[in-house]
Amino acid sequence: MEKQYFSNDTHIGAVHLNVNFLENSVKFYHEILGMQMLEQTNAFAVLGTTKRPLVYLYQTNEKRIDTAGLFHFALLVPTRASLGNIFYHLIKTEYPLAGASNHDVSEALYLQDPEGNGIEIYHDYPSNTWRYEDNGNIVMGTKEMDLQGVIDANEGSPFDGMPSDTIIGHMHLSVTNLEQSIAFYNELFGMDVMTTYGNQAAFMATAGYHHHLGLNTWQHQTERARINYPGLRKFELNIPNEEDLAYFMKVFKDKGMIEVQDGTSSMIHDPDGIGIRIMRGQ
């Protein structure tokens, strides 16, 4: 994991999810993914590592409906060996996987939590091995992952939980209008388009990372997100320092955006109503 992409630049923080069955979801993130319990009440739970929270879970009794929101969130682990450790654990527990891919910049496992929220777990190849097209777009393909190679990288080590250096590497969102979403994240947060898949998906980042944010219209969503419905409640965007944080707050004000106080932080909404909690970087 190359820290220059996550310590000095704007990056994704924790993800917040609404769930119908809190206890069942807590068990999954704790026992299957190996996250530590950081805080728990009857209404919500926080799980992560010794270094940071990764997932907030909130009890909701609303029914799930199809809206703009989460396609998947992505847990970035520090090494291929740590991905192999989790992979072998998932095989042993017989938890179903939705896929496993080599994306040229990374190797990734895909699964869903018990309520259908998409999760990617991945490690990055060194950035000096990433390739670019003549137009500057980063090469991000989808081909079969070397399953045995990833397992062998673990070298038979027993599962020891989610690595402490794990972070949320990126968010991938289902949106209603791709061009509108691209413009929003580019103009407000300075995220650059790193590559596109036709007119249906785009991958954006700061500081030359392959992507901090994926956007797609593959599910043809037409409904805006709702903060209390099952699925994505909000996600955190970590701003690296107080100077940059003050700058973004001024941009929000100048654009007439509505800020909602969210604890000690502010929250805004993207064009699809997806909540973004603006945080001082971790």
C-alpha positions, -999 to +999 in steps of 0.1 A: +000+000+000+016+033-011+008+058+016+015+089-005-020+084-020-037+084+014-018+106+038-012+138+019-042+139-004-079+139-004-091+103+001-120+082+012-127+075+049-152+052+066-184+040+050-218+042+068-245+016+061-281+012+071-291-024+078-323-042+088-306-068+109-278-052+129-267-082+149-263-103+118-243-077+100-221-071+130-214-109+131-204-108+094-180-079+096-165-092+129-163-129+123-161-133+085-141-101+076-122-100+109-128-064+118-126-054+155-156-041+173-149-005+182-183+006+195-217-009+198-252+000+210-286-014+202-289+011+174-255+011+157-221-004+157-186+007+145-161-018+133-125-014+119-089-020+129-068-007+158-059+022+136-092+034+122-129+028+119-139+013+085-176+005+087-205+022+107-237+001+108-271+017+117-303-002+125-332+008+102-366-007+098-373+007+064-376-016+034-349-017+008-357+000-025-336+006-056-320+040-055-288+057-064-261+047-039-237+019-032-224-003-060-196-015-037-171-002-012-135-013-014-112-025+014-076-019+004-053-043+022-015-037+024-001-068+006-009-097-017-002-120+013-029-102+034-053-106+005-044-143+004-049-146+041-085-133+038-091-153+007-081-186+024-103-177+053-133-170+031-128-204+014-126-222+048-157-205+061-175-213+028-187-177+025-198-171-011-178-149-034-192-129-063-160-128-082-122-125-083-103-103-108-070-090-120-075-053-129-040-046-141-035-021-112-048-045-085-061-079-076-095-080-061-121-103-044-158-095-046-186-104-022-217-091-006-226-087+031-257-104+044-279-075+033-266-074-002-241-045+001-213-049-024-177-053-010-144-054-028-112-065-010-081-057-030-044-050-029-026-027-053+003-036-076+032-011-073+023+021-091+054+019-112+039-011-129+006+007-139+002+013-176-014+042-195-030+046-228-018+072-253-046+095-243-034+094-206-061+070-193-049+044-169-052+008-181-078-010-159-090-042-173-109-072-159-094-106-163-091-138-143-072-135-111-044-160-103-063-176-075-037-201-065-010-174-066-029-152-042-036-181-018+001-192-020+012-157-011-004-163+023+022-191+029-002-211+050-006-184+078-037-187+099-064-160+096-055-131+119-082-107+111-084-076+089-049-061+087-044-030+109-033-009+078-065-016+059-083+014+046-113+022+024-094+024-009-123+036-030-161+039-032-180+028-063-214+044-066-245+038-087-256+071-101-285+084-122-265+107-145-228+100-152-218+134-166-235+152-138-217+132-112-183+135-129-187+173-130-197+174-093-167+155-080-143+172-104-154+208-097-158+204-060-130+181-050-106+182-079-109+146-087-096+137-122-111+112-145-085+084-148-104+063-173-140+056-186-159+026-198-179+040-227-206+064-215-217+042-186-188+043-161-160+065-149-132+062-124-119+093-107-090+101-083-067+127-068-029+126-069-027+101-097-042+071-079-060+046-102-093+056-086-108+068-053-142+069-068-161+047-093-193+059-109-217+039-131-252+038-145-252+001-151-282-005-129-302+023-146-312+039-113-337+068-114-344+073-077-323+096-055-307+082-023-325+084+010-306+086+042-327+062+063-332+035+037-311+002+038-278+005+020-254+035+018-262+061+044-231+083+037-194+080+032-165+100+045-142+121+024-110+129+043-093+163+036-056+163+044-052+194+064-070+224+080-060+248+051-075+225+025-106+218+047-112+256+050-109+259+012-135+232+005-158+248+030-155+281+012-162+264-021-194+248-007-205+282+006-198+300-026-218+274-046-247+278-022-245+241-012-265+231+019-243+219+047-257+197+074-239+194+107-229+158+113-214+155+148-182+176+147-182+175+109-202+188+080-221+168+054-232+177+019-250+157-007-240+149-043-265+153-072-281+119-063-286+127-027-257+106-015-243+119+017-207+129+019-193+136+054-163+160+051-136+150+076-102+163+086-079+137+071-066+106+091 
